[in-house]
Amino acid sequence: MLSGIGSTGVLLIVLVALLLFGPSKLPELGRAFGKTLREFKNGAKEWMPDEESPQHKEIVDGKARNDG
């Protein structure tokens, strides 16, 4: 998710958040962000076919046939 942001970018984001919200609010914001991210991932898993499902195998086989 953060593959395009280096360590300097992450540090800059943390410093800006610290200045905007203060040190007492950061843990609460971190928990809320983590919970939101976890819910998003769980919701995305419901929409994505399981790797063992027939739908996933059809998609993979179809791409393999189209590629060559």
C-alpha positions in Angstrom: 0.0 0.0 0.0 2.7 2.4 0.9 5.2 1.1 -1.7 5.6 4.5 -3.3 6.4 6.3 -0.1 9.9 6.0 1.3 11.0 6.3 4.9 11.5 10.1 4.5 7.9 10.4 3.3 6.5 8.4 6.2 8.5 10.5 8.7 7.2 13.7 7.1 3.6 12.4 7.3 4.1 11.5 11.0 5.6 14.9 11.7 2.7 16.7 10.0 0.2 14.6 11.9 2.0 15.4 15.1 1.8 19.1 14.4 -1.8 19.0 13.4 -3.3 16.7 16.0 -0.8 16.8 18.9 0.8 13.8 20.7 -2.3 12.9 22.8 -4.5 12.4 19.7 -2.1 10.3 17.6 -2.7 6.9 19.2 -6.5 7.3 18.8 -6.0 8.3 15.1 -3.7 5.3 14.6 -6.3 2.9 16.1 -9.0 4.4 13.9 -6.9 4.2 10.8 -5.9 0.6 11.5 -9.6 -0.4 12.2 -10.7 1.2 8.9 -7.9 -0.5 7.0 -8.8 -3.9 8.5 -12.5 -3.4 7.6 -11.6 -2.4 4.1 -9.4 -5.5 3.6 -12.1 -7.8 5.0 -14.6 -6.2 2.6 -12.3 -6.6 -0.3 -11.8 -10.3 0.5 -15.6 -10.8 0.2 -15.5 -9.4 -3.3 -12.4 -11.3 -4.4 -12.8 -15.0 -5.3 -10.9 -17.4 -3.1 -7.8 -18.9 -4.7 -9.3 -22.4 -4.3 -12.7 -21.5 -5.8 -13.7 -22.6 -9.3 -14.2 -18.9 -10.3 -10.6 -18.1 -9.5 -9.4 -21.1 -11.4 -11.5 -20.1 -14.4 -10.1 -16.6 -14.3 -6.5 -17.8 -14.1 -7.0 -20.5 -16.8 -8.6 -17.9 -19.1 -5.7 -15.5 -18.7 -3.2 -18.3 -19.4 -5.1 -19.3 -22.6 -5.3 -15.7 -23.8 -1.6 -15.1 -23.1 -0.4 -17.9 -25.3 
